């Protein structure tokens, strides 16, 4: 896929003391990313379909925009963090959308998990207005978004990446320049596929150990110190065992992401097997519990089938990032 970023005449890195940022999409992740900008004293304007979602940020000094167009006209950088490619398209392409307000030198940073072809298409429209696009999904969970320690994948030309790196270094800890527009979104849905496969394998492992009479707290530690360990285990297994299952990520969002991964495989002639099973399981979960249910509640399928409660004392109801907030840095392969 070609890179469609506009060539900007001014490629000096953004000055964090003067850059003006607009943020559209204050959901589970977006609100925390926006909060990180505000905590680091970035000039911030926000927008969401829900006025209530913006109130905590407005109370801390953020400004409100009446439309994406009005926001774009008042800032240097627009960040979007939205639940679907369709939502991003609506925010960008509406009559009062972002594209209508773009001017040369503007940067649009797309932090939603989206389709590579869609970010490339929108990037062409942004470039036609003289602005630049950064394909910029995040990974690591809401708790790390809240502390500025989340990981960031960034797809764009190198001059644009260098320009936005100071801002990304506030938003996240490990930042990887993945190449041209579309590469970051392609990699992001791959990582979410892996996390989903890991989640389902963990639900089966925990349930089988409970059925075998093994203590679940001991099971958690055995996985944690073994070759079976993973980021998903150290985060989501704790919420499963607590019973809250409040991961801040829904069944509908899982289905969107593994559906995007399936589309990549289909376009490239890869005959996937495991992902098709994941899709079937989560479709069943949506039919049983609703698409707005937390994704970790998928373990209910096994709890109902076995009559077991996969919970244990001593695990947290929500995840808290205990690592100190530090300025992010670019990951480079030697």
C-alpha positions in Angstrom: 0.0 0.0 0.0 1.4 3.4 -0.9 1.9 6.1 1.6 -0.4 9.0 1.0 0.8 11.5 3.6 1.2 15.1 2.3 4.7 16.5 2.3 4.7 19.3 4.8 7.0 22.2 4.5 7.5 22.5 8.3 8.7 19.2 9.7 10.1 20.4 13.0 8.9 18.2 15.9 5.8 19.5 17.6 6.6 21.8 20.6 4.6 20.4 23.5 4.4 23.8 25.1 2.5 25.3 22.1 0.9 22.5 20.2 -2.9 22.5 20.3 -4.6 19.1 20.2 -8.2 18.0 19.5 -9.4 14.7 20.7 -12.6 13.0 19.3 -13.9 9.8 21.1 -13.9 9.7 24.9 -14.7 6.0 25.4 -12.9 3.5 27.6 -9.5 4.1 26.0 -10.0 7.5 24.4 -10.9 9.2 27.7 -7.8 7.9 29.3 -5.5 9.0 26.4 -7.1 12.4 26.5 -6.6 12.5 30.3 -2.9 11.8 29.8 -2.6 14.7 27.4 -4.3 17.0 29.9 -2.2 15.7 32.8 0.9 16.6 30.8 -0.4 20.2 30.3 -1.2 19.8 26.6 -3.6 22.4 25.2 -6.6 20.1 24.7 -10.0 20.4 23.0 -12.4 17.4 23.2 -15.5 16.1 21.4 -17.8 13.1 21.9 -21.3 12.1 21.1 -21.9 12.0 24.8 -21.5 15.4 26.5 -21.3 13.6 29.8 -18.2 11.7 28.7 -16.3 15.0 28.4 -17.3 16.4 31.8 -14.3 15.1 33.8 -11.9 16.4 31.2 -13.7 19.8 31.0 -13.5 20.1 34.8 -9.7 19.7 34.5 -9.4 22.4 31.9 -10.1 20.9 28.5 -12.2 22.9 26.0 -15.3 21.6 24.3 -15.8 21.6 20.5 -19.3 21.9 19.1 -18.3 19.8 16.0 -15.3 18.0 14.6 -15.0 20.9 12.1 -15.0 23.5 14.8 -12.3 21.5 16.6 -10.1 21.1 13.6 -10.1 24.8 12.8 -8.8 25.6 16.3 -6.0 23.0 16.7 -2.9 21.7 15.1 -3.4 18.0 15.6 -6.7 16.0 15.6 -6.7 12.6 17.3 -9.6 10.2 16.9 -10.2 7.1 19.0 -13.5 5.6 17.9 -15.2 2.2 18.0 -15.4 1.3 14.3 -14.1 2.3 10.9 -17.7 3.6 10.1 -17.5 5.9 13.1 -14.1 7.3 12.0 -15.4 7.8 8.5 -18.4 9.7 9.8 -16.3 12.0 12.0 -13.8 12.7 9.1 -16.2 13.0 6.2 -19.4 14.6 7.5 -20.2 18.1 6.3 -19.1 19.4 9.7 -16.3 16.8 10.0 -12.5 16.9 10.4 -11.6 17.0 6.7 -13.8 20.1 6.1 -11.6 22.0 8.6 -8.1 20.7 7.5 -5.4 23.1 6.3 -1.8 22.5 5.2 0.3 21.4 8.1 -2.5 19.8 10.1 -2.0 16.2 11.3 -4.7 13.6 11.8 -3.7 10.8 14.2 -6.1 7.8 14.0 -5.8 5.8 17.3 -8.9 3.7 16.6 -8.5 0.0 15.7 -9.5 0.1 12.1 -9.2 -1.4 8.7 -6.0 -0.7 6.8 -7.8 0.0 3.5 -10.1 2.5 5.2 -7.3 4.4 6.9 -5.5 4.5 3.6 -8.6 5.8 1.8 -9.1 8.5 4.4 -5.4 9.3 4.3 -5.8 10.1 0.6 -8.5 12.6 1.4 -6.5 14.2 4.3 -3.4 14.5 2.0 -5.6 16.2 -0.7 -6.2 18.9 1.9 -2.5 19.4 2.5 -2.5 17.6 5.9 -0.8 14.4 7.1 -2.1 11.1 8.5 -0.7 8.9 11.2 -2.2 5.4 11.4 -1.7 5.0 15.2 -3.5 2.3 17.1 -2.6 1.5 20.7 -2.2 -1.7 22.7 -1.9 -2.6 26.4 -5.3 -2.0 28.0 -7.2 0.8 29.6 -5.1 0.7 32.7 -1.9 1.5 30.7 -3.7 4.1 28.6 -4.5 5.9 31.9 -0.9 6.2 32.9 0.7 7.1 29.6 2.4 3.7 29.5 0.5 2.1 26.7 2.2 0.9 23.5 1.7 2.7 20.2 2.1 1.5 16.6 2.5 4.3 14.1 2.3 4.0 10.3 3.2 7.1 8.3 6.2 8.6 6.4 9.3 9.1 8.5 9.2 13.0 8.5 5.6 12.9 9.9 6.6 10.3 12.5 9.5 12.5 13.7 7.1 15.4 13.8 4.5 13.7 16.1 7.0 11.6 18.2 7.1 14.2 21.0 3.3 14.0 21.3 3.2 10.2 21.1 6.0 10.0 23.7 3.5 11.7 26.1 0.7 9.3 25.2 2.6 6.1 25.4 5.7 4.2 26.5 6.9 2.0 23.7 6.4 3.5 20.2 7.1 1.5 17.0 7.2 3.1 13.6 5.7 0.3 11.5 6.2 1.8 8.0 3.6 3.3 5.7 -0.1 4.1 6.4 -2.0 0.9 6.9 0.8 -1.2 8.4 0.0 -0.2 12.0 -3.7 -1.1 11.6 -2.8 -4.4 10.0 -0.4 -5.3 12.9 -2.9 -4.1 15.5 -5.7 -6.4 14.5 -3.1 -9.2 14.4 -2.2 -8.5 18.0 -5.9 -8.4 19.0 -6.4 -11.8 17.3 -3.6 -13.2 19.4 -5.0 -11.7 22.6 -8.4 -13.2 21.8 -7.0 -16.7 21.1 -5.0 -16.4 24.4 -8.2 -15.4 26.3 -10.2 -18.4 25.1 -7.3 -20.8 25.9 -7.1 -19.3 29.4 -10.8 -19.7 30.0 -10.5 -23.4 29.1 -7.4 -23.8 31.2 -8.9 -22.2 34.3 -12.1 -24.1 34.0 -10.4 -27.5 33.5 -8.2 -26.9 36.5 -11.2 -26.0 38.6 -13.0 -29.2 37.4 -9.9 -31.2 38.3 -10.0 -29.8 41.9 -6.9 -27.6 41.6 -6.9 -24.4 43.6 -7.4 -21.5 41.1 -5.1 -19.0 42.9 -2.4 -21.7 42.6 -3.4 -22.3 39.0 -2.9 -18.5 38.3 0.6 -18.6 39.7 1.5 -21.8 37.9 0.6 -20.2 34.6 2.3 -16.9 35.5 5.7 -18.5 36.3 5.6 -20.9 33.4 6.0 -21.1 29.6 2.2 -20.6 29.4 2.4 -17.1 30.7 1.3 -14.0 28.7 0.3 -10.4 29.1 -3.3 -11.5 28.7 -3.0 -13.9 31.6 -1.4 -11.4 33.9 -4.2 -8.9 33.2 -7.4 -10.6 32.2 -7.1 -13.8 34.2 -7.1 -11.6 37.3 -10.4 -10.0 36.4 -11.9 -13.3 35.5 -10.9 -14.8 38.9 -12.2 -11.7 40.7 -15.5 -12.1 39.0 -15.8 -8.5 37.9 -14.5 -9.3 34.3 -14.4 -5.5 33.8 -11.7 -5.4 31.1 -13.2 -2.3 29.4 -13.5 -4.1 26.1 -16.7 -5.6 24.8 -17.7 -8.7 22.9 -18.7 -6.6 20.0 -15.3 -5.0 19.8 -13.6 -8.5 19.9 -15.8 -9.5 17.0 -14.9 -6.4 15.0 -11.2 -7.0 15.5 -11.1 -10.7 14.8 -13.3 -10.0 11.8 -10.8 -7.5 10.5 -8.1 -10.0 11.0 -10.1 -12.6 9.1 -10.6 -10.2 6.2 -6.8 -9.7 6.0 -6.3 -13.4 5.8 -9.0 -13.9 3.2 -7.6 -11.1 1.0 -4.2 -12.8 1.1 -5.4 -16.3 0.6 -4.5 -17.6 4.1 -6.8 -20.5 5.1 -7.2 -19.7 8.8 -8.7 -22.3 11.1 -8.4 -21.1 14.7 -9.7 -17.6 14.0 -12.9 -19.1 12.5 -13.5 -20.9 15.8 -12.9 -17.7 17.8 -15.5 -15.9 15.7 -18.0 -18.7 16.3 -17.4 -18.7 20.0 -17.8 -14.9 20.3 -20.9 -14.9 18.1 -22.4 -17.4 20.5 -21.3 -15.2 23.4 -23.0 -12.2 21.8 -26.2 -14.2 21.3 -26.2 -15.3 24.9 -25.0 -12.2 26.8 -25.2 -9.3 24.4 -22.5 -7.5 22.4 -22.1 -4.9 25.1 -20.9 -7.4 27.7 -17.3 -7.4 28.7 -15.2 -9.8 26.6 -14.0 -11.7 29.7 -17.5 -12.8 30.4 -17.1 -15.3 27.6 -16.0 -17.6 30.3 -19.7 -17.8 31.4 -20.2 -20.3 28.5 -17.9 -22.8 30.4 -19.2 -21.9 33.8 -22.8 -22.6 32.6 -21.7 -25.9 30.9 -19.9 -27.2 34.0 -21.8 -25.6 36.9 -18.5 -24.2 38.2 -17.8 -20.6 39.3 -14.3 -19.7 38.0 -13.5 -17.2 40.8 -11.0 -17.0 43.6 -10.3 -14.6 46.4 -7.5 -12.1 46.4 -7.7 -10.9 42.8 -8.5 -7.2 41.8 -11.8 -6.0 40.4 -10.0 -3.6 38.1 -6.5 -3.3 36.7 -4.2 -0.6 37.9 -0.9 0.2 36.2 1.7 0.4 39.0 4.6 1.4 36.8 5.6 5.0 37.1 4.7 7.3 34.2 7.7 8.0 32.1 8.3 9.7 28.8 7.9 7.2 25.9 10.6 6.2 23.4 10.9 4.8 19.9 11.5 1.0 19.6 14.2 0.3 17.0 15.5 -3.0 15.8 19.3 -3.1 15.9 
